[in-house]
Amino acid sequence: MTDGCPSDDDRYERQVEADPDPQLDPERSPGFHSDVEALEDIEVSREDVTIGEATPEELAATDTEPVDGVATADLLADLETGATVDRRRAALALQDHPSSEAVVTALAKAATGDDDSDVRQFAVESLTHHGGEVAAAVAVELLDDPDPWVRAEAVVTLDNVDREAHESDIEEATDDAHHAVRRNAAVSLFKLRGEAMADLLLEQSRDDSERVREWAAHMLGGVDEDRARERLRELTGDPATVVRQTAERALEADPGRFRRQFGGPLENDARLLPGEDRLNRMPDL
């Protein structure tokens, strides 16, 4: 979802002295600057829209402020036996606590055994900060989780812990049924393979999901081949505005410079698709 896990402030401070990394930019989505001139320009897909019944308490589960300052032992107890919202908060908050065998064991158990998908997702996200080989083993197991956001977060974990060692696992995820998993896997593999990803990116540029097409177009900007440029020109006529505008920018990119800037751990993508909310979050991209 991985290398070391410095704080956000540390990441941005390092960027001051280096070329900006597209994965670390606050406007990190390739389609962030989509221009909307009129209401009819706003595209909304009804296929993924769901009507939730979450309570205000559940919607606030990703806010860990209520457990700031809570002892590690108390968070571990909440993760084990607390109510659903308490388990979610505990799973997230534990990423900022000191690593220990007890923390790693508890997060691994929650990630693979909790009956709430958000707890599993948040637990593997936190485990990335603590577990090393344990985190990777758990993430590989979660690539078969029934919830797509858990699978997507598992790819993030493998990317952060050791994307090279788990290249084959990540590659398998490019065939996942859910757009977030396919996208995460492609982003991770591009950091390993660069232009060798051309075939897969060209395939993904025809994906049913506009999110996958958007990122395929973005990464095709780093492929210095005529077929990539030809496909990007075709994508400037894509039905989705975000894909069209991403393709236009990709055509203007210098492929070599693009590849040099494309790296680092996968980060949060702040934009949500219809039907997605901050409780069932976008995986860390």
N, C-alpha and C positions, 0 to 999 in steps of 0.2 A: 501498500500500500504505500530490511532497508538499512542502510548506512547508519551512522550515529544520529542521534535525535536531538540536536540543539534546539534552543528555544526559538520562537519566531523572531525575537529581537536579534538574536545572534545571527540568524539566517540573513536578515535584511542588512545588518551591519556589514557582513562580508560582501554583500552585493555592491556596496559603495566602492569597493576597491576592485571590482571585477565587472566584466560585461554582464548585463542583466540576463538572468536565466528565465525563460518563459514560464517555467514551472513555479517560480518564486514571485513573480510579479502579482501584485494585488489584482490586476486586471487579467488574470492568468488564462481565462477561457479565450480560445482563439476568436470566438464570436462576440466578445464582450462589448465591442463598440458598434453593435448593430444599430443602424439609424432607423427610427420610426417616424415618418412624417405625417401619418394619418392613422386613424383607428383601424382602417381596413388593411393596413400593412402588418398588423399584429397577427402572428400565426399561432393558433391554438389547436393542438391535436386532441380530439375527444377520446381517442383510443385508450390512453393511459390514465384518464381522469378517474379518480376514485373518491367517494364521499366517506370521510372518516367519522368515527364517533369517539375520538379521543377526548378525555376530560382535560380541563385546564391544567390539572396536576400532571397528567401524562405529557402534555405538550411542553411543560417546563422541565422535563426530565433531563434534558441535555444541559441545563443550567446547574453547574456544580457549586455555585456560591453557597447554597444551604449546607454543604458539607465541607466548606473551607475550614481548615484547622481541626477537623475531626481526626482522631488518632487512627493510625493504620489498622490496628486491631479491631476498632469499631467498624471501619469500612469493610474489613474482611468478614465480620459478622453479618453486616448488611448484605454483602454479596452472597453469602451462604443462605440466609434465612429471611431476608427482608422482603417487603412488598415489592412488586414489579418496579415501580418508579425508584424505590430506594436501591434496588439492585443495579438499575441502569446508572444512577448517579455514582454509586460506589465503583462500578466498573470503569467509568470514565475518570473519576478522581484518582484512582490508584496509579494512573500513569505518572503522576507527579510525586509519588511517594518513593522512598528509597527501595531499591531492589532487594529482595530476599527470597529464600526458597519458599516461604509461606505465601508471598505475594504471587510469585510465578505459578505455584501449584494451584492457588485459588482462581487466578485468571484463566489458566488452561482448563480447569474444570468447568468454569462458567462458559467459556467460549465453545466448548464441545458438548455441554450437557444441559445448559439452561433451556427451559421451554419457551423463553421469550426471545425472539429473533434480535431485538435491539440490544438486549443484554449480551448476546453472543457476539454481535458486531462490535459493541463498545469494548468488550473484554479482549477480543483479539487485537483491536486497535491499541489498547493499553499494553497488552502483552508485548507488542512490538518494542516498547520502550524498556522492557525488562528481560525478555526471555531468550534471545539469541536462538540457539538450536531448538529450544522448546517452542518458541514462537513459530519458527519455520515448520516444525512438525505439526503443530496445531493448524497452521494455515493450510498446509497441504490437505489435511483431513477436511477442513472447512470448504475446500473447493467443490465438495459434493453436498454442501448444506442446502436444504430446500429453499432457503430465503436468498434471493439474488443479491441483496445488499451485504449479507454476510460473506457471500462468495466474492463480491467485489472488494470488500475490505481484506479478505484473505490474499488477494492478488497484491494489494498495497503492502501488506506485511511481507510477502515474499520479495517484493521489489526492494523494500527497505532493509530487510535482513541480509539478503544475498541473492540479488537477481540473477547473477551469473550461475551460481550453483543450482538454482531452481528454474533455469531457462526452459526446460522441457515441460515442467508443470505450468509455467506461465503461458507457454505456447498452446497447451491444450485448452486454456481458458479463452483463447481467441474464438473458439467455436461455441462458447456458452450461449444459452438462449436469451440472456439479458444484455441490453446495450451497455450498461455500466461495466459489466465484467469484460466484455469484448474490448471496450475502449481502454480500460485500465491495462489489460494485457498488452494491447498494441503499443501504448505509451511506454511501458516498461521495456518491451522488446526493442523498440526504436532506440532506446538509450544503449542497448547492447549491440545492435546490428547496423544501425544507421541506414545507409542506402540499400543494404541487403534486404531491407523490409519492403522494397518496392512492390513486389508481387502481392503481398498481403495488404498493403495500403491501397493498391489499386482495386483489390477485391472489396475492401471495406468501404471504399468510396462509392460503392453501389449498394451498401447496406440499407435495410429498410428503415433503420433509425437515423434521424437527422443528426443526433448527437455523435454517432459513430462516423457518419459521413463528414461532419464538421471537423472532427479531429484527424481523420484520414487526410482531408484536404490540408489541414494545418501541417501535418508531418510530411506530406508530399512536397512541401516547400523546401525540404532538406534533401530531396532526391534530384540530383543533377542528371536527368535523363529526359530525352525528348518525349517519351511516352508519359512521363509524369506531368510535364508541362502541357501536353495535349489533353490529358485527363482534367487537369486543373482548368483549362479553358472551357472544357465541357461543363465543369461544375459551376462555372459562372452563370449558367442557365438552370441551376438546380431549383426545384420548387421551393426549397426552404431558404429564406433570406439569409439566415446565419451561415448556411453552407456557401451560398453565392459570395457573400462578402469575405468569408475566410479564404475561399479560393482566389479571389482577387488579390488579397494581401499576400498569399503564398506565392503567386506568380511574380511578385515584386521582391521576394526574399532572395538573398544570396545563399545558396544551398550549403556551402562550406561553413559560413559564419553561423547559419541556423543550427547546424549539427553541433558546432562547438558550444553553443549556448544552451543546448537542450540536454539537461542533466539534472542531477540532484534527486532527492527523494520525492515521491509523488505527494502533492499537496491538495488542500481543500479547494474544490471548485464551488464558488458561492452560488452559482446559478442553479435553479431547480427547474425540472421539467414539470409539465402539468401532472397533478396527482402526487407529487413528491412534497415532503415537508421536512422541517428541521428535526423532527423526532426520528423519522426513518431517513437519516441523513444521506446525502451524497457521500460515497466513500471518499477517503482522503486522496484527492487528485491534484 
